[in-house]
Structure formats: C-alpha cells, structure tokens
Amino acid sequence: MTNRTVTIHDQEIKLTVTEYSLLSLFVRNAGKVLTHSFISQKIWSNPYADNAQILRVHIAQLRKKIEKDSSVPNY
C-alpha cells in the first residue's frame, strides 16, 4: 500500500483524498500550466469539468494547508 503522508518542515499535514490527488498531480506536472478541464479529468474523470469553482475551492483548501501564506502562494 502506498504511504500517502505529506510533511512540511517535519510536520504531518492532513489532506483529504481530493487534496492529496491534486497535490500529487501538481508535483508530477511541476513547471507546466494545467487547464481546469485537464485537472478535472485527471481527478474526477471529468464530471466537474463544467464547474471550475469546485476545483478552485479544493485548490484554495490545499493552499491553506501547505502554504505559509495562502494569499501569496509559493507552490
């Protein structure tokens, strides 16, 4: 079984399944621009492709957990 543990500065960060999937997708595609539809297709097999707001909410939640200041993201 894959260990799905995320740590920042030796502190474990609790992520939802969707947040972990997003983070994993972003790490695998570092340096690339990803469209809403590409991300939605990879995360949800496309059911949310028409609703980018749901994706934005999940990304905002992820940023709050991994960023020092989520309004000025580093990652």
All heavy atoms as a GROMACS GRO file, in nm:
protein
  611
    1MET      N    1   0.084  -0.119   0.000
    1MET     CA    2   0.000   0.000   0.000
    1MET      C    3   0.088   0.125   0.000
    1MET      O    4   0.190   0.130   0.068
    1MET     CB    5  -0.093  -0.001   0.121
    1MET     CG    6  -0.182   0.118   0.130
    1MET     SD    7  -0.301   0.101   0.265
    1MET     CE    8  -0.434   0.189   0.192
    2THR      N    9   0.049   0.223  -0.075
    2THR     CA   10   0.125   0.347  -0.085
    2THR      C   11   0.102   0.433   0.039
    2THR      O   12  -0.010   0.450   0.084
    2THR     CB   13   0.080   0.426  -0.210
    2THR    OG1   14   0.099   0.344  -0.324
    2THR    CG2   15   0.160   0.553  -0.225
    3ASN      N   16   0.211   0.486   0.092
    3ASN     CA   17   0.202   0.577   0.206
    3ASN      C   18   0.169   0.716   0.153
    3ASN      O   19   0.247   0.774   0.079
    3ASN     CB   20   0.334   0.578   0.282
    3ASN     CG   21   0.329   0.665   0.405
    3ASN    OD1   22   0.228   0.726   0.436
    3ASN    ND2   23   0.440   0.670   0.475
    4ARG      N   24   0.055   0.769   0.187
    4ARG     CA   25   0.012   0.900   0.137
    4ARG      C   26   0.028   1.005   0.247
    4ARG      O   27  -0.067   1.071   0.283
    4ARG     CB   28  -0.132   0.891   0.088
    4ARG     CG   29  -0.144   0.799  -0.030
    4ARG     CD   30  -0.280   0.798  -0.085
    4ARG     NE   31  -0.282   0.713  -0.203
    4ARG     CZ   32  -0.378   0.713  -0.291
    4ARG    NH1   33  -0.481   0.791  -0.276
    4ARG    NH2   34  -0.371   0.634  -0.395
    5THR      N   35   0.150   1.018   0.294
    5THR     CA   36   0.179   1.112   0.400
    5THR      C   37   0.247   1.234   0.340
    5THR      O   38   0.339   1.222   0.260
    5THR     CB   39   0.273   1.048   0.504
    5THR    OG1   40   0.210   0.930   0.555
    5THR    CG2   41   0.301   1.142   0.619
    6VAL      N   42   0.201   1.351   0.381
    6VAL     CA   43   0.260   1.477   0.337
    6VAL      C   44   0.314   1.547   0.460
    6VAL      O   45   0.242   1.562   0.560
    6VAL     CB   46   0.156   1.566   0.266
    6VAL    CG1   47   0.216   1.701   0.230
    6VAL    CG2   48   0.102   1.497   0.142
    7THR      N   49   0.441   1.586   0.454
    7THR     CA   50   0.501   1.659   0.566
    7THR      C   51   0.562   1.789   0.514
    7THR      O   52   0.615   1.794   0.403
    7THR     CB   53   0.610   1.577   0.638
    7THR    OG1   54   0.710   1.539   0.544
    7THR    CG2   55   0.552   1.453   0.704
    8ILE      N   56   0.553   1.889   0.597
    8ILE     CA   57   0.616   2.018   0.569
    8ILE      C   58   0.690   2.057   0.696
    8ILE      O   59   0.629   2.066   0.803
    8ILE     CB   60   0.513   2.126   0.530
    8ILE    CG1   61   0.442   2.086   0.401
    8ILE    CG2   62   0.582   2.262   0.515
    8ILE    CD1   63   0.332   2.181   0.358
    9HIS      N   64   0.821   2.076   0.684
    9HIS     CA   65   0.906   2.109   0.799
    9HIS      C   66   0.885   2.008   0.912
    9HIS      O   67   0.864   2.046   1.027
    9HIS     CB   68   0.881   2.252   0.847
    9HIS     CG   69   0.898   2.354   0.740
    9HIS    ND1   70   1.019   2.383   0.682
    9HIS    CD2   71   0.807   2.434   0.677
    9HIS    CE1   72   1.002   2.476   0.589
    9HIS    NE2   73   0.875   2.508   0.583
   10ASP      N   74   0.887   1.881   0.876
   10ASP     CA   75   0.871   1.769   0.971
   10ASP      C   76   0.736   1.765   1.041
   10ASP      O   77   0.721   1.696   1.141
   10ASP     CB   78   0.984   1.769   1.075
   10ASP     CG   79   1.120   1.744   1.012
   10ASP    OD1   80   1.127   1.665   0.916
   10ASP    OD2   81   1.219   1.804   1.058
   11GLN      N   82   0.639   1.837   0.991
   11GLN     CA   83   0.504   1.834   1.048
   11GLN      C   84   0.410   1.770   0.947
   11GLN      O   85   0.403   1.812   0.831
   11GLN     CB   86   0.455   1.975   1.081
   11GLN     CG   87   0.319   1.978   1.144
   11GLN     CD   88   0.274   2.118   1.181
   11GLN    OE1   89   0.343   2.216   1.156
   11GLN    NE2   90   0.158   2.128   1.241
   12GLU      N   91   0.339   1.666   0.991
   12GLU     CA   92   0.247   1.597   0.902
   12GLU      C   93   0.126   1.685   0.873
   12GLU      O   94   0.069   1.746   0.963
   12GLU     CB   95   0.201   1.465   0.963
   12GLU     CG   96   0.117   1.383   0.867
   12GLU     CD   97   0.083   1.245   0.920
   12GLU    OE1   98   0.158   1.193   1.004
   12GLU    OE2   99  -0.019   1.190   0.876
   13ILE      N  100   0.089   1.691   0.746
   13ILE     CA  101  -0.026   1.770   0.701
   13ILE      C  102  -0.136   1.673   0.663
   13ILE      O  103  -0.116   1.583   0.582
   13ILE     CB  104   0.012   1.857   0.578
   13ILE    CG1  105   0.135   1.942   0.606
   13ILE    CG2  106  -0.106   1.942   0.534
   13ILE    CD1  107   0.123   2.038   0.721
   14LYS      N  108  -0.254   1.690   0.722
   14LYS     CA  109  -0.368   1.605   0.692
   14LYS      C  110  -0.438   1.659   0.567
   14LYS      O  111  -0.482   1.774   0.564
   14LYS     CB  112  -0.468   1.603   0.809
   14LYS     CG  113  -0.410   1.554   0.938
   14LYS     CD  114  -0.385   1.406   0.933
   14LYS     CE  115  -0.338   1.356   1.068
   14LYS     NZ  116  -0.295   1.220   1.068
   15LEU      N  117  -0.446   1.576   0.464
   15LEU     CA  118  -0.512   1.615   0.340
   15LEU      C  119  -0.628   1.520   0.313
   15LEU      O  120  -0.621   1.402   0.344
   15LEU     CB  121  -0.414   1.608   0.222
   15LEU     CG  122  -0.292   1.699   0.226
   15LEU    CD1  123  -0.206   1.676   0.103
   15LEU    CD2  124  -0.332   1.844   0.237
   16THR      N  125  -0.731   1.573   0.248
   16THR     CA  126  -0.840   1.487   0.201
   16THR      C  127  -0.790   1.410   0.081
   16THR      O  128  -0.683   1.440   0.025
   16THR     CB  129  -0.963   1.570   0.160
   16THR    OG1  130  -0.929   1.649   0.044
   16THR    CG2  131  -1.011   1.662   0.273
   17VAL      N  132  -0.865   1.312   0.038
   17VAL     CA  133  -0.828   1.234  -0.080
   17VAL      C  134  -0.814   1.326  -0.201
   17VAL      O  135  -0.719   1.314  -0.279
   17VAL     CB  136  -0.932   1.122  -0.106
   17VAL    CG1  137  -0.906   1.054  -0.239
   17VAL    CG2  138  -0.931   1.021   0.007
   18THR      N  139  -0.909   1.418  -0.217
   18THR     CA  140  -0.903   1.510  -0.332
   18THR      C  141  -0.782   1.602  -0.323
   18THR      O  142  -0.713   1.624  -0.422
   18THR     CB  143  -1.034   1.591  -0.342
   18THR    OG1  144  -1.143   1.501  -0.358
   18THR    CG2  145  -1.030   1.688  -0.458
   19GLU      N  146  -0.755   1.656  -0.205
   19GLU     CA  147  -0.640   1.744  -0.188
   19GLU      C  148  -0.510   1.669  -0.219
   19GLU      O  149  -0.421   1.722  -0.286
   19GLU     CB  150  -0.635   1.800  -0.046
   19GLU     CG  151  -0.746   1.898  -0.017
   19GLU     CD  152  -0.765   1.925   0.130
   19GLU    OE1  153  -0.704   1.856   0.215
   19GLU    OE2  154  -0.843   2.016   0.163
   20TYR      N  155  -0.499   1.546  -0.171
   20TYR     CA  156  -0.379   1.467  -0.199
   20TYR      C  157  -0.366   1.439  -0.349
   20TYR      O  158  -0.258   1.449  -0.406
   20TYR     CB  159  -0.381   1.335  -0.121
   20TYR     CG  160  -0.254   1.256  -0.143
   20TYR    CD1  161  -0.142   1.279  -0.063
   20TYR    CD2  162  -0.245   1.163  -0.246
   20TYR    CE1  163  -0.024   1.210  -0.085
   20TYR    CE2  164  -0.126   1.094  -0.269
   20TYR     CZ  165  -0.017   1.118  -0.189
   20TYR     OH  166   0.100   1.051  -0.212
   21SER      N  167  -0.477   1.406  -0.412
   21SER     CA  168  -0.476   1.380  -0.556
   21SER      C  169  -0.431   1.504  -0.634
   21SER      O  170  -0.353   1.494  -0.730
   21SER     CB  171  -0.614   1.336  -0.604
   21SER     OG  172  -0.649   1.212  -0.546
   22LEU      N  173  -0.482   1.620  -0.594
   22LEU     CA  174  -0.440   1.745  -0.659
   22LEU      C  175  -0.292   1.770  -0.639
   22LEU      O  176  -0.219   1.800  -0.735
   22LEU     CB  177  -0.520   1.863  -0.604
   22LEU     CG  178  -0.662   1.877  -0.653
   22LEU    CD1  179  -0.739   1.979  -0.569
   22LEU    CD2  180  -0.665   1.917  -0.799
   23LEU      N  181  -0.244   1.758  -0.516
   23LEU     CA  182  -0.103   1.781  -0.487
   23LEU      C  183  -0.015   1.686  -0.568
   23LEU      O  184   0.084   1.727  -0.629
   23LEU     CB  185  -0.076   1.766  -0.338
   23LEU     CG  186   0.067   1.791  -0.293
   23LEU    CD1  187   0.113   1.933  -0.326
   23LEU    CD2  188   0.080   1.765  -0.143
   24SER      N  189  -0.054   1.561  -0.572
   24SER     CA  190   0.021   1.461  -0.649
   24SER      C  191   0.025   1.497  -0.798
   24SER      O  192   0.130   1.489  -0.862
   24SER     CB  193  -0.043   1.323  -0.628
   24SER     OG  194   0.022   1.226  -0.704
   25LEU      N  195  -0.089   1.538  -0.851
   25LEU     CA  196  -0.096   1.579  -0.991
   25LEU      C  197  -0.006   1.699  -1.018
   25LEU      O  198   0.068   1.703  -1.117
   25LEU     CB  199  -0.240   1.612  -1.030
   25LEU     CG  200  -0.264   1.656  -1.174
   25LEU    CD1  201  -0.234   1.542  -1.271
   25LEU    CD2  202  -0.406   1.705  -1.191
   26PHE      N  203  -0.007   1.797  -0.928
   26PHE     CA  204   0.075   1.917  -0.945
   26PHE      C  205   0.224   1.884  -0.936
   26PHE      O  206   0.304   1.937  -1.012
   26PHE     CB  207   0.038   2.023  -0.842
   26PHE     CG  208  -0.101   2.078  -0.858
   26PHE    CD1  209  -0.173   2.120  -0.748
   26PHE    CD2  210  -0.161   2.088  -0.983
   26PHE    CE1  211  -0.302   2.171  -0.762
   26PHE    CE2  212  -0.289   2.139  -0.998
   26PHE     CZ  213  -0.360   2.180  -0.887
   27VAL      N  214   0.261   1.795  -0.846
   27VAL     CA  215   0.402   1.756  -0.833
   27VAL      C  216   0.449   1.683  -0.958
   27VAL      O  217   0.559   1.709  -1.009
   27VAL     CB  218   0.423   1.669  -0.706
   27VAL    CG1  219   0.560   1.604  -0.705
   27VAL    CG2  220   0.403   1.754  -0.580
   28ARG      N  221   0.366   1.593  -1.009
   28ARG     CA  222   0.403   1.519  -1.130
   28ARG      C  223   0.412   1.609  -1.253
   28ARG      O  224   0.478   1.574  -1.351
   28ARG     CB  225   0.302   1.407  -1.158
   28ARG     CG  226   0.312   1.290  -1.062
   28ARG     CD  227   0.229   1.170  -1.106
   28ARG     NE  228   0.097   1.202  -1.155
   28ARG     CZ  229  -0.015   1.205  -1.082
   28ARG    NH1  230  -0.009   1.181  -0.952
   28ARG    NH2  231  -0.131   1.232  -1.137
   29ASN      N  232   0.346   1.725  -1.248
   29ASN     CA  233   0.346   1.816  -1.362
   29ASN      C  234   0.409   1.951  -1.328
   29ASN      O  235   0.370   2.054  -1.382
   29ASN     CB  236   0.201   1.836  -1.411
   29ASN     CG  237   0.147   1.711  -1.475
   29ASN    OD1  238   0.174   1.683  -1.590
   29ASN    ND2  239   0.070   1.634  -1.399
   30ALA      N  240   0.505   1.949  -1.239
   30ALA     CA  241   0.571   2.073  -1.195
   30ALA      C  242   0.625   2.150  -1.314
   30ALA      O  243   0.683   2.092  -1.407
   30ALA     CB  244   0.683   2.040  -1.098
   31GLY      N  245   0.603   2.280  -1.313
   31GLY     CA  246   0.653   2.366  -1.420
   31GLY      C  247   0.563   2.375  -1.541
   31GLY      O  248   0.593   2.448  -1.634
   32LYS      N  249   0.454   2.299  -1.541
   32LYS     CA  250   0.360   2.301  -1.653
   32LYS      C  251   0.234   2.378  -1.614
   32LYS      O  252   0.194   2.380  -1.499
   32LYS     CB  253   0.320   2.159  -1.692
   32LYS     CG  254   0.434   2.074  -1.740
   32LYS     CD  255   0.384   1.934  -1.772
   32LYS     CE  256   0.499   1.842  -1.810
   32LYS     NZ  257   0.451   1.703  -1.828
   33VAL      N  258   0.172   2.438  -1.714
   33VAL     CA  259   0.042   2.501  -1.694
   33VAL      C  260  -0.065   2.396  -1.720
   33VAL      O  261  -0.065   2.331  -1.825
   33VAL     CB  262   0.023   2.621  -1.790
   33VAL    CG1  263  -0.117   2.679  -1.776
   33VAL    CG2  264   0.130   2.727  -1.764
   34LEU      N  265  -0.153   2.375  -1.623
   34LEU     CA  266  -0.260   2.276  -1.634
   34LEU      C  267  -0.395   2.346  -1.643
   34LEU      O  268  -0.423   2.434  -1.562
   34LEU     CB  269  -0.258   2.181  -1.513
   34LEU     CG  270  -0.125   2.114  -1.481
   34LEU    CD1  271  -0.139   2.026  -1.357
   34LEU    CD2  272  -0.075   2.033  -1.599
   35THR      N  273  -0.475   2.306  -1.738
   35THR     CA  274  -0.608   2.367  -1.753
   35THR      C  275  -0.705   2.306  -1.652
   35THR      O  276  -0.684   2.197  -1.600
   35THR     CB  277  -0.664   2.345  -1.895
   35THR    OG1  278  -0.684   2.204  -1.914
   35THR    CG2  279  -0.571   2.401  -2.001
   36HIS      N  280  -0.814   2.380  -1.627
   36HIS     CA  281  -0.920   2.329  -1.538
   36HIS      C  282  -0.972   2.196  -1.589
   36HIS      O  283  -0.990   2.102  -1.511
   36HIS     CB  284  -1.036   2.428  -1.529
   36HIS     CG  285  -1.008   2.548  -1.446
   36HIS    ND1  286  -0.999   2.672  -1.501
   36HIS    CD2  287  -0.986   2.562  -1.314
   36HIS    CE1  288  -0.973   2.759  -1.406
   36HIS    NE2  289  -0.963   2.695  -1.291
   37SER      N  290  -0.995   2.186  -1.718
   37SER     CA  291  -1.052   2.062  -1.773
   37SER      C  292  -0.954   1.946  -1.760
   37SER      O  293  -0.995   1.833  -1.730
   37SER     CB  294  -1.097   2.080  -1.918
   37SER     OG  295  -0.990   2.117  -2.000
   38PHE      N  296  -0.825   1.969  -1.780
   38PHE     CA  297  -0.725   1.864  -1.763
   38PHE      C  298  -0.724   1.814  -1.618
   38PHE      O  299  -0.727   1.693  -1.593
   38PHE     CB  300  -0.586   1.915  -1.802
   38PHE     CG  301  -0.475   1.816  -1.778
   38PHE    CD1  302  -0.446   1.718  -1.872
   38PHE    CD2  303  -0.400   1.821  -1.661
   38PHE    CE1  304  -0.344   1.626  -1.849
   38PHE    CE2  305  -0.298   1.730  -1.638
   38PHE     CZ  306  -0.270   1.632  -1.731
   39ILE      N  307  -0.721   1.907  -1.524
   39ILE     CA  308  -0.718   1.871  -1.382
   39ILE      C  309  -0.845   1.795  -1.345
   39ILE      O  310  -0.839   1.690  -1.281
   39ILE     CB  311  -0.701   1.996  -1.294
   39ILE    CG1  312  -0.566   2.062  -1.322
   39ILE    CG2  313  -0.714   1.959  -1.146
   39ILE    CD1  314  -0.551   2.200  -1.262
   40SER      N  315  -0.960   1.846  -1.386
   40SER     CA  316  -1.087   1.780  -1.355
   40SER      C  317  -1.093   1.639  -1.410
   40SER      O  318  -1.140   1.547  -1.344
   40SER     CB  319  -1.204   1.862  -1.410
   40SER     OG  320  -1.214   1.984  -1.342
   41GLN      N  321  -1.044   1.623  -1.531
   41GLN     CA  322  -1.045   1.490  -1.593
   41GLN      C  323  -0.956   1.394  -1.515
   41GLN      O  324  -0.993   1.279  -1.492
   41GLN     CB  325  -1.001   1.498  -1.738
   41GLN     CG  326  -1.005   1.365  -1.808
   41GLN     CD  327  -0.968   1.376  -1.955
   41GLN    OE1  328  -0.936   1.482  -2.003
   41GLN    NE2  329  -0.973   1.265  -2.024
   42LYS      N  330  -0.839   1.440  -1.474
   42LYS     CA  331  -0.746   1.354  -1.400
   42LYS      C  332  -0.795   1.322  -1.260
   42LYS      O  333  -0.775   1.212  -1.210
   42LYS     CB  334  -0.607   1.419  -1.392
   42LYS     CG  335  -0.539   1.433  -1.526
   42LYS     CD  336  -0.508   1.298  -1.586
   42LYS     CE  337  -0.431   1.313  -1.716
   42LYS     NZ  338  -0.409   1.185  -1.782
   43ILE      N  339  -0.860   1.418  -1.195
   43ILE     CA  340  -0.904   1.399  -1.056
   43ILE      C  341  -1.038   1.329  -1.048
   43ILE      O  342  -1.058   1.239  -0.967
   43ILE     CB  343  -0.910   1.535  -0.982
   43ILE    CG1  344  -0.773   1.604  -0.982
   43ILE    CG2  345  -0.963   1.518  -0.839
   43ILE    CD1  346  -0.662   1.528  -0.915
   44TRP      N  347  -1.134   1.371  -1.130
   44TRP     CA  348  -1.270   1.320  -1.120
   44TRP      C  349  -1.320   1.249  -1.245
   44TRP      O  350  -1.439   1.227  -1.260
   44TRP     CB  351  -1.367   1.434  -1.088
   44TRP     CG  352  -1.342   1.500  -0.959
   44TRP    CD1  353  -1.360   1.447  -0.835
   44TRP    CD2  354  -1.298   1.635  -0.937
   44TRP    NE1  355  -1.327   1.539  -0.739
   44TRP    CE2  356  -1.289   1.655  -0.799
   44TRP    CE3  357  -1.264   1.739  -1.023
   44TRP    CZ2  358  -1.249   1.775  -0.744
   44TRP    CZ3  359  -1.224   1.859  -0.969
   44TRP    CH2  360  -1.217   1.876  -0.831
   45SER      N  361  -1.235   1.217  -1.336
   45SER     CA  362  -1.274   1.157  -1.464
   45SER      C  363  -1.377   1.243  -1.537
   45SER      O  364  -1.466   1.192  -1.605
   45SER     CB  365  -1.328   1.015  -1.443
   45SER     OG  366  -1.232   0.934  -1.385
   46ASN      N  367  -1.367   1.374  -1.515
   46ASN     CA  368  -1.439   1.478  -1.589
   46ASN      C  369  -1.580   1.518  -1.543
   46ASN      O  370  -1.642   1.599  -1.608
   46ASN     CB  371  -1.442   1.445  -1.738
   46ASN     CG  372  -1.444   1.569  -1.823
   46ASN    OD1  373  -1.404   1.675  -1.779
   46ASN    ND2  374  -1.490   1.557  -1.944
   47PRO      N  375  -1.638   1.466  -1.436
   47PRO     CA  376  -1.774   1.510  -1.404
   47PRO      C  377  -1.784   1.656  -1.364
   47PRO      O  378  -1.892   1.715  -1.372
   47PRO     CB  379  -1.816   1.419  -1.289
   47PRO     CG  380  -1.690   1.374  -1.228
   47PRO     CD  381  -1.590   1.369  -1.340
   48TYR      N  382  -1.674   1.716  -1.319
   48TYR     CA  383  -1.680   1.855  -1.274
   48TYR      C  384  -1.621   1.952  -1.376
   48TYR      O  385  -1.596   2.067  -1.345
   48TYR     CB  386  -1.606   1.871  -1.141
   48TYR     CG  387  -1.668   1.793  -1.029
   48TYR    CD1  388  -1.611   1.675  -0.984
   48TYR    CD2  389  -1.784   1.838  -0.969
   48TYR    CE1  390  -1.669   1.603  -0.881
   48TYR    CE2  391  -1.843   1.766  -0.866
   48TYR     CZ  392  -1.784   1.649  -0.823
   48TYR     OH  393  -1.841   1.578  -0.721
   49ALA      N  394  -1.597   1.907  -1.496
   49ALA     CA  395  -1.530   1.989  -1.597
   49ALA      C  396  -1.602   2.121  -1.623
   49ALA      O  397  -1.540   2.219  -1.655
   49ALA     CB  398  -1.514   1.912  -1.726
   50ASP      N  399  -1.734   2.122  -1.608
   50ASP     CA  400  -1.810   2.244  -1.633
   50ASP      C  401  -1.815   2.337  -1.513
   50ASP      O  402  -1.869   2.446  -1.522
   50ASP     CB  403  -1.953   2.209  -1.676
   50ASP     CG  404  -1.955   2.140  -1.811
   50ASP    OD1  405  -1.858   2.156  -1.887
   50ASP    OD2  406  -2.054   2.071  -1.839
   51ASN      N  407  -1.764   2.293  -1.398
   51ASN     CA  408  -1.772   2.375  -1.279
   51ASN      C  409  -1.633   2.399  -1.221
   51ASN      O  410  -1.589   2.330  -1.130
   51ASN     CB  411  -1.864   2.312  -1.175
   51ASN     CG  412  -1.902   2.411  -1.068
   51ASN    OD1  413  -1.838   2.514  -1.052
   51ASN    ND2  414  -2.005   2.381  -0.993
   52ALA      N  415  -1.566   2.499  -1.274
   52ALA     CA  416  -1.431   2.531  -1.230
   52ALA      C  417  -1.430   2.581  -1.086
   52ALA      O  418  -1.327   2.571  -1.018
   52ALA     CB  419  -1.369   2.635  -1.322
   53GLN      N  420  -1.542   2.631  -1.036
   53GLN     CA  421  -1.547   2.683  -0.899
   53GLN      C  422  -1.520   2.573  -0.797
   53GLN      O  423  -1.452   2.596  -0.697
   53GLN     CB  424  -1.682   2.751  -0.871
   53GLN     CG  425  -1.689   2.820  -0.736
   53GLN     CD  426  -1.582   2.927  -0.717
   53GLN    OE1  427  -1.539   2.992  -0.812
   53GLN    NE2  428  -1.538   2.944  -0.595
   54ILE      N  429  -1.571   2.453  -0.820
   54ILE     CA  430  -1.545   2.341  -0.728
   54ILE      C  431  -1.395   2.315  -0.722
   54ILE      O  432  -1.339   2.295  -0.614
   54ILE     CB  433  -1.622   2.215  -0.772
   54ILE    CG1  434  -1.772   2.237  -0.755
   54ILE    CG2  435  -1.575   2.092  -0.696
   54ILE    CD1  436  -1.858   2.128  -0.814
   55LEU      N  437  -1.331   2.316  -0.836
   55LEU     CA  438  -1.187   2.295  -0.841
   55LEU      C  439  -1.113   2.407  -0.767
   55LEU      O  440  -1.021   2.380  -0.689
   55LEU     CB  441  -1.139   2.288  -0.986
   55LEU     CG  442  -0.991   2.266  -1.009
   55LEU    CD1  443  -0.941   2.140  -0.939
   55LEU    CD2  444  -0.963   2.260  -1.157
   56ARG      N  445  -1.155   2.530  -0.786
   56ARG     CA  446  -1.092   2.643  -0.717
   56ARG      C  447  -1.103   2.630  -0.565
   56ARG      O  448  -1.009   2.662  -0.492
   56ARG     CB  449  -1.155   2.775  -0.763
   56ARG     CG  450  -1.114   2.814  -0.902
   56ARG     CD  451  -1.168   2.953  -0.937
   56ARG     NE  452  -1.147   2.979  -1.077
   56ARG     CZ  453  -1.244   2.986  -1.167
   56ARG    NH1  454  -1.370   2.973  -1.132
   56ARG    NH2  455  -1.215   3.010  -1.293
   57VAL      N  456  -1.217   2.583  -0.518
   57VAL     CA  457  -1.237   2.564  -0.373
   57VAL      C  458  -1.139   2.460  -0.320
   57VAL      O  459  -1.075   2.481  -0.217
   57VAL     CB  460  -1.384   2.525  -0.342
   57VAL    CG1  461  -1.398   2.478  -0.199
   57VAL    CG2  462  -1.476   2.642  -0.369
   58HIS      N  463  -1.127   2.348  -0.390
   58HIS     CA  464  -1.034   2.243  -0.346
   58HIS      C  465  -0.889   2.292  -0.346
   58HIS      O  466  -0.814   2.264  -0.253
   58HIS     CB  467  -1.046   2.119  -0.434
   58HIS     CG  468  -1.168   2.038  -0.407
   58HIS    ND1  469  -1.185   1.963  -0.292
   58HIS    CD2  470  -1.280   2.019  -0.479
   58HIS    CE1  471  -1.301   1.902  -0.296
   58HIS    NE2  472  -1.361   1.935  -0.408
   59ILE      N  473  -0.852   2.368  -0.448
   59ILE     CA  474  -0.715   2.421  -0.454
   59ILE      C  475  -0.692   2.522  -0.342
   59ILE      O  476  -0.586   2.523  -0.279
   59ILE     CB  477  -0.685   2.480  -0.592
   59ILE    CG1  478  -0.680   2.367  -0.696
   59ILE    CG2  479  -0.554   2.559  -0.592
   59ILE    CD1  480  -0.671   2.414  -0.839
   60ALA      N  481  -0.791   2.605  -0.313
   60ALA     CA  482  -0.779   2.702  -0.203
   60ALA      C  483  -0.761   2.630  -0.070
   60ALA      O  484  -0.679   2.671   0.013
   60ALA     CB  485  -0.901   2.794  -0.200
   61GLN      N  486  -0.836   2.522  -0.048
   61GLN     CA  487  -0.822   2.445   0.076
   61GLN      C  488  -0.683   2.383   0.086
   61GLN      O  489  -0.622   2.383   0.193
   61GLN     CB  490  -0.929   2.337   0.083
   61GLN     CG  491  -1.068   2.392   0.103
   61GLN     CD  492  -1.176   2.286   0.088
   61GLN    OE1  493  -1.156   2.184   0.022
   61GLN    NE2  494  -1.290   2.309   0.150
   62LEU      N  495  -0.633   2.332  -0.026
   62LEU     CA  496  -0.499   2.275  -0.028
   62LEU      C  497  -0.395   2.382   0.003
   62LEU      O  498  -0.305   2.359   0.085
   62LEU     CB  499  -0.472   2.211  -0.165
   62LEU     CG  500  -0.332   2.153  -0.186
   62LEU    CD1  501  -0.301   2.043  -0.085
   62LEU    CD2  502  -0.319   2.100  -0.330
   63ARG      N  503  -0.408   2.498  -0.057
   63ARG     CA  504  -0.312   2.607  -0.032
   63ARG      C  505  -0.310   2.647   0.115
   63ARG      O  506  -0.204   2.675   0.171
   63ARG     CB  507  -0.345   2.728  -0.118
   63ARG     CG  508  -0.298   2.715  -0.258
   63ARG     CD  509  -0.323   2.841  -0.338
   63ARG     NE  510  -0.264   2.830  -0.469
   63ARG     CZ  511  -0.309   2.892  -0.575
   63ARG    NH1  512  -0.414   2.972  -0.566
   63ARG    NH2  513  -0.251   2.877  -0.691
   64LYS      N  514  -0.426   2.653   0.178
   64LYS     CA  515  -0.433   2.689   0.320
   64LYS      C  516  -0.354   2.590   0.405
   64LYS      O  517  -0.299   2.628   0.508
   64LYS     CB  518  -0.578   2.694   0.368
   64LYS     CG  519  -0.652   2.816   0.320
   64LYS     CD  520  -0.795   2.815   0.369
   64LYS     CE  521  -0.872   2.932   0.310
   64LYS     NZ  522  -1.014   2.929   0.348
   65LYS      N  523  -0.350   2.467   0.362
   65LYS     CA  524  -0.281   2.365   0.440
   65LYS      C  525  -0.131   2.359   0.413
   65LYS      O  526  -0.054   2.324   0.503
   65LYS     CB  527  -0.342   2.227   0.413
   65LYS     CG  528  -0.483   2.215   0.466
   65LYS     CD  529  -0.540   2.079   0.437
   65LYS     CE  530  -0.682   2.066   0.493
   65LYS     NZ  531  -0.738   1.931   0.470
   66ILE      N  532  -0.086   2.393   0.293
   66ILE     CA  533   0.056   2.374   0.260
   66ILE      C  534   0.136   2.503   0.249
   66ILE      O  535   0.258   2.498   0.247
   66ILE     CB  536   0.075   2.290   0.131
   66ILE    CG1  537   0.025   2.366   0.007
   66ILE    CG2  538   0.010   2.154   0.144
   66ILE    CD1  539   0.062   2.300  -0.125
   67GLU      N  540   0.067   2.615   0.241
   67GLU     CA  541   0.137   2.743   0.224
   67GLU      C  542   0.154   2.815   0.357
   67GLU      O  543   0.067   2.809   0.443
   67GLU     CB  544   0.060   2.835   0.128
   67GLU     CG  545   0.052   2.786  -0.014
   67GLU     CD  546   0.182   2.799  -0.091
   67GLU    OE1  547   0.281   2.854  -0.038
   67GLU    OE2  548   0.185   2.752  -0.204
   68LYS      N  549   0.264   2.885   0.369
   68LYS     CA  550   0.284   2.970   0.486
   68LYS      C  551   0.180   3.084   0.485
   68LYS      O  552   0.120   3.115   0.586
   68LYS     CB  553   0.426   3.028   0.484
   68LYS     CG  554   0.468   3.093   0.608
   68LYS     CD  555   0.616   3.130   0.603
   68LYS     CE  556   0.667   3.161   0.740
   68LYS     NZ  557   0.811   3.186   0.740
   69ASP      N  558   0.161   3.145   0.368
   69ASP     CA  559   0.061   3.248   0.347
   69ASP      C  560  -0.014   3.212   0.218
   69ASP      O  561   0.039   3.231   0.109
   69ASP     CB  562   0.125   3.386   0.336
   69ASP     CG  563   0.025   3.500   0.316
   69ASP    OD1  564  -0.096   3.473   0.303
   69ASP    OD2  565   0.069   3.616   0.312
   70SER      N  566  -0.135   3.160   0.232
   70SER     CA  567  -0.207   3.110   0.115
   70SER      C  568  -0.247   3.220   0.017
   70SER      O  569  -0.276   3.193  -0.099
   70SER     CB  570  -0.332   3.031   0.157
   70SER     OG  571  -0.422   3.113   0.227
   71SER      N  572  -0.245   3.347   0.061
   71SER     CA  573  -0.277   3.456  -0.030
   71SER      C  574  -0.159   3.490  -0.120
   71SER      O  575  -0.175   3.558  -0.222
   71SER     CB  576  -0.324   3.579   0.048
   71SER     OG  577  -0.219   3.631   0.126
   72VAL      N  578  -0.039   3.444  -0.081
   72VAL     CA  579   0.081   3.464  -0.162
   72VAL      C  580   0.148   3.327  -0.174
   72VAL      O  581   0.247   3.298  -0.109
   72VAL     CB  582   0.177   3.566  -0.096
   72VAL    CG1  583   0.297   3.593  -0.186
   72VAL    CG2  584   0.106   3.693  -0.060
   73PRO      N  585   0.092   3.239  -0.260
   73PRO     CA  586   0.142   3.101  -0.265
   73PRO      C  587   0.283   3.088  -0.323
   73PRO      O  588   0.318   3.159  -0.417
   73PRO     CB  589   0.040   3.030  -0.352
   73PRO     CG  590  -0.026   3.136  -0.432
   73PRO     CD  591  -0.020   3.262  -0.351
   74ASN      N  592   0.360   3.001  -0.263
   74ASN     CA  593   0.493   2.965  -0.312
   74ASN      C  594   0.484   2.846  -0.406
   74ASN      O  595   0.563   2.833  -0.497
   74ASN     CB  596   0.585   2.926  -0.196
   74ASN     CG  597   0.678   3.035  -0.158
   74ASN    OD1  598   0.705   3.126  -0.234
   74ASN    ND2  599   0.728   3.027  -0.035
   75TYR      N  600   0.393   2.758  -0.377
   75TYR     CA  601   0.382   2.632  -0.450
   75TYR      C  602   0.269   2.641  -0.551
   75TYR      O  603   0.170   2.702  -0.531
   75TYR     CB  604   0.356   2.515  -0.357
   75TYR     CG  605   0.461   2.499  -0.250
   75TYR    CD1  606   0.432   2.521  -0.116
   75TYR    CD2  607   0.591   2.462  -0.284
   75TYR    CE1  608   0.529   2.505  -0.019
   75TYR    CE2  609   0.687   2.447  -0.186
   75TYR     CZ  610   0.655   2.468  -0.053
   75TYR     OH  611   0.751   2.453   0.043
   0.00000   0.00000   0.00000
